[in-house]
Amino acid sequence: MNLPTQLDVKGAPNCWQCLHFAVSWDPKLPYACKLMGFKSRGAPSLEVLRADGRPCRGFAAKQALKPAASENGKPVSRLA
């Protein structure tokens, strides 16, 4: 699987890597930007680029999860 970079093909930030990105409950508008408070049919960053002509300025990269450690220091499965 090829993971996307921070910027997608059109120059807008990749919403899937943004802290403010959310998937909404609305099937007609499945994606949301929590920072700007709107839902859209496509990636919110593309909607911002389309409306403003500039890339989204609210992009904040998600932080990677640290693996959980047990008392003895060995990694613990999150599924167990």
DSSP file (Angstrom, degrees, kcal/mol; ACC not computed):
  #  RESIDUE AA STRUCTURE BP1 BP2  ACC     N-H-->O    O-->H-N    N-H-->O    O-->H-N    TCO  KAPPA ALPHA  PHI   PSI    X-CA   Y-CA   Z-CA
    1    1 A M              0   0    0      0, 0.0     2,-0.7     0, 0.0     0, 0.0   0.000 360.0 360.0 360.0 131.7    0.0    0.0    0.0
    2    2 A N        -     0   0    0      0, 0.0     0, 0.0     0, 0.0     0, 0.0  -0.819 360.0-142.7 -93.6 113.4    1.4    3.4   -1.0
    3    3 A L        -     0   0    0     -2,-0.7     2,-0.0     1,-0.1     0, 0.0  -0.546  20.1-116.5 -77.8 138.8    0.8    5.9    1.9
    4    4 A P        -     0   0    0      0, 0.0     4,-0.1     0, 0.0     2,-0.1  -0.326  25.2-125.2 -71.2 156.3   -0.1    9.4    0.8
    5    5 A T        -     0   0    0      2,-0.4    12,-0.1     1,-0.1     9,-0.1  -0.304  35.6 -90.7 -89.2-179.9    2.2   12.3    1.6
    6    6 A Q  S    S+     0   0    0      7,-0.1     8,-4.0    -2,-0.1     2,-0.5   0.866 115.9  51.0 -63.2 -35.6    1.2   15.5    3.5
    7    7 A L  B    S-A   13   0A   0      6,-0.3    -2,-0.4     7,-0.0    -1,-0.1  -0.878  81.9-143.8-103.9 133.9    0.3   17.2    0.2
    8    8 A D    >   -     0   0    0      4,-3.0     3,-1.8    -2,-0.5     6,-0.1  -0.210  40.8 -81.0 -84.0-175.9   -2.0   15.5   -2.3
    9    9 A V  T 3  S+     0   0    0      1,-0.3    -1,-0.1     2,-0.1    -2,-0.0   0.799 127.5  51.1 -57.9 -34.2   -1.7   15.7   -6.1
   10   10 A K  T 3  S-     0   0    0      2,-0.1    -1,-0.3     3,-0.1    -3,-0.0   0.418 118.8-103.0 -89.2   2.1   -3.4   19.1   -6.4
   11   11 A G  S <  S+     0   0    0     -3,-1.8    -2,-0.1     1,-0.4     3,-0.1   0.393  82.5 123.5  94.5  -4.2   -1.3   20.9   -3.7
   12   12 A A  S    S-     0   0    0      1,-0.1    -4,-3.0    43,-0.1    -1,-0.4  -0.635  71.7 -95.4 -86.7 149.5   -3.9   20.8   -0.9
   13   13 A P  B     -A    7   0A   0      0, 0.0     2,-0.8     0, 0.0    -6,-0.3  -0.259  41.7-104.1 -60.3 151.4   -2.9   19.1    2.4
   14   14 A N    >   -     0   0    0     -8,-4.0     3,-1.7     1,-0.2     4,-0.1  -0.701  27.8-157.7 -80.6 109.8   -3.9   15.5    2.8
   15   15 A C  G >  S+     0   0    0     -2,-0.8     3,-2.0     1,-0.3     6,-0.3   0.804  86.8  67.5 -60.3 -31.6   -7.0   15.6    5.1
   16   16 A W  G 3  S+     0   0    0      1,-0.3    -1,-0.3    -3,-0.1   -10,-0.1   0.715 103.8  46.1 -64.3 -18.6   -6.5   12.0    6.2
   17   17 A Q  G <  S+     0   0    0     -3,-1.7    45,-2.0   -11,-0.1     2,-0.3   0.288  94.2 104.5-103.5   8.4   -3.3   13.1    8.0
   18   18 A C  B X   -B   61   0B   0     -3,-2.0     3,-0.9    43,-0.2    43,-0.2  -0.728  67.5-140.7 -97.3 140.5   -4.8   16.1    9.6
   19   19 A L  T 3  S+     0   0    0     41,-3.4    -1,-0.1    -2,-0.3    42,-0.1   0.778 103.3  51.9 -63.0 -29.7   -5.7   16.4   13.3
   20   20 A H  T 3  S+     0   0    0     40,-0.3    14,-3.2    38,-0.2    15,-0.3   0.496  84.5 108.8 -90.5  -5.2   -8.9   18.3   12.4
   21   21 A F  E <   +C   33   0C   0     -3,-0.9     2,-0.3    -6,-0.3    12,-0.2  -0.477  42.8 172.1 -75.9 142.7  -10.3   15.8    9.8
   22   22 A A  E     -C   32   0C   0     10,-2.2    10,-2.7    -2,-0.2     2,-0.5  -0.983  33.8-124.6-145.7 155.7  -13.3   13.7   10.8
   23   23 A V  E     -C   31   0C   0     -2,-0.3     8,-0.3     8,-0.2     2,-0.1  -0.909  35.5-144.2 -99.7 127.1  -15.7   11.3    9.1
   24   24 A S        -     0   0    0      6,-2.3     8,-0.0    -2,-0.5    15,-0.0  -0.394  17.4-124.6 -91.1 168.2  -19.3   12.5    9.5
   25   25 A W  S    S+     0   0    0     -2,-0.1    -1,-0.1     6,-0.0     6,-0.0   0.616  84.4  98.7 -81.3 -15.1  -22.4   10.5   10.1
   26   26 A D    >   -     0   0    0      3,-0.4     3,-0.6     1,-0.2    -2,-0.2  -0.654  60.9-158.1 -82.6 114.4  -24.1   12.1    7.0
   27   27 A P  T 3  S+     0   0    0      0, 0.0    -1,-0.2     0, 0.0    -3,-0.0   0.765  93.8  52.8 -64.7 -23.8  -23.9    9.9    3.9
   28   28 A K  T 3  S+     0   0    0      1,-0.3    -2,-0.0     2,-0.1    -3,-0.0   0.780 123.6  27.0 -80.4 -26.6  -24.4   12.9    1.6
   29   29 A L  S <  S+     0   0    0     -3,-0.6    -3,-0.4     1,-0.1    -1,-0.3  -0.689  75.1 167.2-132.6  77.5  -21.5   14.9    3.3
   30   30 A P        +     0   0    0      0, 0.0    -6,-2.3     0, 0.0     2,-0.3   0.606  54.8  62.3 -76.8 -12.1  -19.2   12.1    4.6
   31   31 A Y  E     -CD  23  40C   0      9,-2.1     9,-2.9    -8,-0.3     2,-0.3  -0.872  61.3-174.6-118.2 149.2  -16.1   14.2    5.5
   32   32 A A  E     -CD  22  39C   0    -10,-2.7   -10,-2.2    -2,-0.3     2,-0.6  -0.974  23.7-143.9-141.9 153.0  -15.7   17.1    8.0
   33   33 A C  E  >> -CD  21  38C   0      5,-2.6     4,-1.5    -2,-0.3     5,-1.2  -0.971  10.9-167.6-114.1 113.7  -13.2   19.7    9.1
   34   34 A K  T  45S+     0   0    0    -14,-3.2    -1,-0.1    -2,-0.6   -13,-0.1   0.811  86.2  55.4 -70.9 -29.8  -13.6   20.2   12.9
   35   35 A L  T  45S+     0   0    0    -15,-0.3    -1,-0.2     1,-0.2   -14,-0.1   0.935 119.1  30.0 -68.4 -46.2  -11.4   23.4   12.8
   36   36 A M  T  45S-     0   0    0      2,-0.1    -2,-0.2   -16,-0.1    -1,-0.2   0.580 104.9-127.8 -93.1 -10.9  -13.5   25.2   10.2
   37   37 A G  T  <5 +     0   0    0     -4,-1.5     2,-0.3     1,-0.2    -3,-0.2   0.887  62.7 114.6  72.4  41.8  -16.8   23.6   11.1
   38   38 A F  E   < -D   33   0C   0     -5,-1.2    -5,-2.6     2,-0.0     2,-0.3  -0.973  50.8-142.0-140.7 159.3  -18.1   22.2    7.8
   39   39 A K  E     -D   32   0C   0     -2,-0.3     2,-0.3    -7,-0.2    -7,-0.3  -0.837  23.6-179.4-113.4 154.2  -18.9   18.9    6.1
   40   40 A S  E     -D   31   0C   0     -9,-2.9    -9,-2.1    -2,-0.3    -2,-0.0  -0.963  39.9-121.2-150.1 165.3  -18.3   18.1    2.5
   41   41 A R  S    S+     0   0    0     -2,-0.3     2,-0.2   -12,-0.2    -1,-0.1   0.794 100.2  28.4 -77.1 -30.0  -18.6   15.4   -0.2
   42   42 A G  S    S-     0   0    0      1,-0.2   -11,-0.1   -11,-0.1    -2,-0.1  -0.477 116.5 -45.8-117.0-170.9  -14.9   15.4   -0.9
   43   43 A A    >>  -     0   0    0     -2,-0.2     4,-1.5     1,-0.2     3,-1.0  -0.390  50.5-133.8 -59.6 128.9  -11.7   16.2    1.1
   44   44 A P  H 3> S+     0   0    0      0, 0.0     4,-2.3     0, 0.0     5,-0.2   0.834 104.2  60.3 -55.6 -34.2  -12.3   19.4    3.0
   45   45 A S  H 3> S+     0   0    0      1,-0.2     4,-2.1     2,-0.2    11,-0.2   0.850 103.7  50.5 -64.9 -31.7   -8.8   20.7    2.0
   46   46 A L  H <> S+     0   0    0     -3,-1.0     4,-2.4     2,-0.2    -1,-0.2   0.856 108.2  52.3 -72.0 -34.8   -9.9   20.5   -1.7
   47   47 A E  H  X S+     0   0    0     -4,-1.5     4,-2.4     2,-0.2     5,-0.2   0.898 110.2  48.7 -65.5 -40.1  -13.1   22.4   -0.9
   48   48 A V  H  X>S+     0   0    0     -4,-2.3     4,-3.1     2,-0.2     5,-0.6   0.928 111.9  48.9 -64.4 -44.8  -11.0   25.2    0.8
   49   49 A L  H  X5S+     0   0    0     -4,-2.1     4,-1.8     1,-0.2    -2,-0.2   0.903 113.1  47.8 -60.9 -42.0   -8.7   25.2   -2.3
   50   50 A R  H  <5S+     0   0    0     -4,-2.4    -2,-0.2     2,-0.2    -1,-0.2   0.904 119.1  38.5 -65.2 -42.5  -11.7   25.5   -4.6
   51   51 A A  H  <5S+     0   0    0     -4,-2.4    -2,-0.2    -5,-0.1    -3,-0.2   0.882 131.2  25.0 -78.2 -39.7  -13.3   28.3   -2.6
   52   52 A D  H  <5S-     0   0    0     -4,-3.1    -3,-0.2     2,-0.3    -2,-0.2   0.702  91.0-130.9-101.5 -23.9  -10.3   30.3   -1.6
   53   53 A G  S  <<S+     0   0    0     -4,-1.8    -4,-0.2    -5,-0.6    -3,-0.1   0.462  79.5  89.9  83.1   0.1   -7.8   29.5   -4.3
   54   54 A R  S    S-     0   0    0     -6,-0.5    -1,-0.3     1,-0.0    -2,-0.3  -0.919  86.2 -95.1-126.3 153.7   -5.1   28.8   -1.6
   55   55 A P        -     0   0    0      0, 0.0   -43,-0.1     0, 0.0    -9,-0.1  -0.261  57.4 -81.8 -62.5 155.1   -4.2   25.6    0.2
   56   56 A C        -     0   0    0    -11,-0.2     3,-0.3     1,-0.1   -11,-0.1  -0.344  35.9-163.4 -58.6 132.2   -5.8   25.0    3.6
   57   57 A R  S    S+     0   0    0      1,-0.2    -1,-0.1    -3,-0.1     0, 0.0   0.460  79.7  70.0 -97.4  -3.2   -3.9   26.9    6.4
   58   58 A G        +     0   0    0      2,-0.0    -1,-0.2   -40,-0.0   -38,-0.2   0.372  64.8 133.8 -95.6   5.5   -5.4   24.9    9.2
   59   59 A F        +     0   0    0     -3,-0.3     2,-0.4   -41,-0.1   -41,-0.1  -0.340  26.8 175.9 -61.5 129.7   -3.6   21.7    8.5
   60   60 A A        -     0   0    0     -2,-0.1   -41,-3.4     0, 0.0   -40,-0.3  -0.962  29.8-123.7-135.3 117.4   -2.0   20.1   11.7
   61   61 A A  B     -B   18   0B   0     -2,-0.4   -43,-0.2   -43,-0.2     2,-0.1  -0.303  25.5-116.4 -63.7 138.6   -0.4   16.8   11.3
   62   62 A K        -     0   0    0    -45,-2.0     2,-0.4     1,-0.1    -1,-0.1  -0.423  29.0-119.4 -67.9 148.7   -1.6   13.9   13.5
   63   63 A Q        -     0   0    0     -2,-0.1     2,-0.1     1,-0.1    -1,-0.1  -0.741  29.9-109.3 -90.6 141.8    0.9   12.6   16.0
   64   64 A A        -     0   0    0     -2,-0.4     2,-0.2     1,-0.1    -1,-0.1  -0.392  34.7-109.1 -68.3 144.6    1.8    8.9   15.7
   65   65 A L        -     0   0    0     -2,-0.1    -1,-0.1     1,-0.0     3,-0.0  -0.537  27.2-132.3 -73.3 137.8    0.5    6.6   18.4
   66   66 A K        -     0   0    0     -2,-0.2     2,-0.1     1,-0.1    -1,-0.0  -0.744  29.5-106.1 -87.9 139.3    3.2    5.3   20.7
   67   67 A P        -     0   0    0      0, 0.0     2,-0.1     0, 0.0    10,-0.1  -0.395  36.5-113.9 -65.0 139.9    3.0    1.5   21.3
   68   68 A A        -     0   0    0      8,-0.4     8,-1.8    -2,-0.1     2,-0.4  -0.468  30.0-152.8 -72.2 145.1    1.7    0.6   24.8
   69   69 A A  B     -E   75   0D   0      6,-0.2     5,-0.1    -2,-0.1     2,-0.0  -0.949   5.1-137.2-121.8 142.2    4.1   -1.1   27.2
   70   70 A S    >   -     0   0    0      4,-2.5     3,-1.5    -2,-0.4     6,-0.1  -0.175  41.9 -86.9 -82.8-176.0    3.3   -3.5   30.0
   71   71 A E  T 3  S+     0   0    0      1,-0.3    -1,-0.1     2,-0.1    -2,-0.0   0.811 129.4  52.7 -64.2 -29.8    4.9   -3.4   33.4
   72   72 A N  T 3  S-     0   0    0      2,-0.1    -1,-0.3     1,-0.0    -3,-0.0   0.403 118.7-110.0 -89.1   4.7    7.8   -5.5   32.2
   73   73 A G  S <  S+     0   0    0     -3,-1.5    -2,-0.1     1,-0.3     3,-0.1   0.360  76.5 127.9  89.3  -5.8    8.5   -3.2   29.3
   74   74 A K        -     0   0    0      1,-0.1    -4,-2.5    -5,-0.1    -1,-0.3  -0.587  69.2 -94.9 -84.0 147.7    7.3   -5.6   26.5
   75   75 A P  B     -E   69   0D   0      0, 0.0     2,-0.4     0, 0.0    -6,-0.2  -0.272  37.4-144.1 -59.4 145.2    4.8   -4.3   23.9
   76   76 A V        -     0   0    0     -8,-1.8    -8,-0.4    -3,-0.1     2,-0.3  -0.919  16.4-116.5-113.5 137.8    1.1   -5.1   24.7
   77   77 A S        -     0   0    0     -2,-0.4     3,-0.5     1,-0.1    -8,-0.0  -0.549  13.8-148.4 -70.9 133.3   -1.5   -5.9   22.1
   78   78 A R  S    S+     0   0    0     -2,-0.3    -1,-0.1     1,-0.2    -2,-0.0   0.648  95.7  59.6 -75.8 -14.5   -4.2   -3.2   22.0
   79   79 A L              0   0    0      1,-0.2    -1,-0.2     0, 0.0    -2,-0.0   0.671 360.0 360.0 -87.1 -17.8   -6.7   -5.9   20.9
   80   80 A A              0   0    0     -3,-0.5    -1,-0.2     0, 0.0    -2,-0.1   0.472 360.0 360.0 -81.8 360.0   -6.2   -8.1   23.9
